[in-house]
């Protein structure tokens, strides 16, 4: 089965929230209480965070995984943070990471960063461990897998 990763516009979030909330709950169970689902929803609705969904390609509209990104403006760098991820098709989502990378470059980001459990280091090609943060430089041309 083919999985497609699609960005969701902020005005569509409210209608999708009942379907994506279980994914957000699952991901936030590893966030140490720093965020509640309502915090994520509010940021998505204000377009401060961006929702990406993995949808099965077999004709159904079933959401298989959810990714949430956010743009972080540091004093000297602009990064796309892979803030949250959960679902059964995360490996398929990672195949579509170039979609997010292209979008992030268009937003002026020079890197993608992610923090999470150590296992993410094994499945995010091109990322490197920097303390507890993984990052991928977007300024380099070509596939860094």
C-alpha positions, 0 to 999 in steps of 0.5 A: 500500500502506498502512503502519501504525506500531505500538509493540512491548512490551518483552517481544516484542522478543526474538522480533522481534530477528532481524528488526529487527537489520538495520534497527538495524545500518543506522541505527547505521552512522551513529552514529559507534560510540557504540552497538552493536546489543547496546546497543540490544537491552538498552535495548529489553528493559529498556524504556529505549527503545521500538520502533516498527515500520512494517508493510505493510498489504497482508496480509503481516507484513513489517517495512518500517521501524523507529524507536526512541525514548527518554524523556530526563529533563533537569533541567527538561524531559522529551523523547521522542528519536527515537533511531534510524530505518531502513527502506524506508518511513520516509516512511510512518512520518513520516505516523504521527508523530502516533502517537508524538507522542500517546504522548510527550505521555501520557508527560509529554514536552513535545517530541520531539527528533531528531539526525541527518544534515541531510536529516532537517530537510527531512522532519520537519515542524514540527521546527526546527534547534537546533545539530545537534538538531531538535525539535518542541514538543508543548505547542502544540495542533494540527498544526504541519506 
